[in-house]
């Protein structure tokens, strides 16, 4: 049983340390795939793969993930609703910003920062609600009847 607890603790440490890197990697691969969609291109025009656009998008996503890392501080995170609230607010601002300036018929990679912001907002909002619910249930159990 103690070995299982140690393995669980190690898995938690790995997730805290590298979780956001893994999250960025998912969107980096998705951006790489989205780069194959050229957007609106006149018939007969051949477009090469947009490496610079994909690299630029990766850098934008990396900066956004770094900001989330600074807000959430995963190594010391212990269910802080304040940190989660700030992260939700930041991701919501990113999502609004991206939606305001989105244009149709762009290359696929151009939509990835907005997709990242929307997915992150949804995940963080659900995480915040779940954390608040667990904390509320925990307080109810500890309070005298």
Secondary structure, 3 states (H helix, E strand, C coil): CHHHHHHHHHHHHHHHHHHHHHHHHHHHHHHHHHCCCCCCCCCCCCCCCCHHHHHHHHHHHHHHHHHHHHHHCHHHCCCCHHHHHHHHHHHHHHHHHHHHCCCCCCCHHHHHHHHHHHHHHHHHHHHHHHHHHHHHHHHHHHCCC
